[in-house]
C-alpha cells in the first residue's frame, strides 16, 4: 500500500504495540528463490503448490499503533504470535481470536498494549508477547486510527 508503514520486530529491538484491527487473513507458501525464501499467496482450492505437497501457513495483517512513534502501521504475524494473543484473550490456545470476544470472561486484545520481542533470525526466530495495563486509546489515537482506516479502505493490502 502506497505510503503505509509496516512494523517489523527485530531481535535487537522489541516493539510495543496496540492492536486495533485484524485487517487480512491469508494463506501463504514459502518457496526457495535462489538463495532466499520467497513468500507467495496460496491460490486456494486447486493450488499447484498445495498439490505438490508444500505446506501452507496462515498469516494475519494487523493494524497496530506503534508506541515508539504513535503512528498506526501494518504488522504481519504468523500463528506463533496469533496463538499467544489468542491465549491471552481466552485463557486457552484455540486459533479463534476476535470471533469469540462476545463472552464476558474474555479479554479483548484491542484494549491492551503488547510488547513483542523476538529471539533468533529467520524461520527459527521465536516471538514472545507481554501484555501491559489496560488503558483506553486517547482521543488523538482514536482519530489517527480512524484516519488510517479511511486511508486504506478499499485498497488491496499488499502484504510484506
C-alpha angles and dihedrals in degrees: 000000000000112000095355114133122224123211116221123188114221128193089243098052125038115209127225112208144166112218111219103169145002101229106176137011115193142164118236141180127216113221132180111252107180106300095341135073112238127203119224130175119255110244092217121225108022094019110166093214091052090049089053088055098253110154117244122221130199119232128185125205109211132194106228139172109232104222091203092071105004094241126136110242141167120254127185119212135179133216093282094065096033091055090053091050089048091049090052091051099044106023087235134072110247116136092242110107124161094007091075099048095104091086114091096225092064126091117227108228088209088073096058139063118233132202110214116199128183131205120194134009135272122351091341092062118117125211130208129188129204120190124218136209115303112257128164120242114263119244089254091053091047090052093049091049092050091049091047093050090047090051093053097038111121094009122114109243108230103208123220 
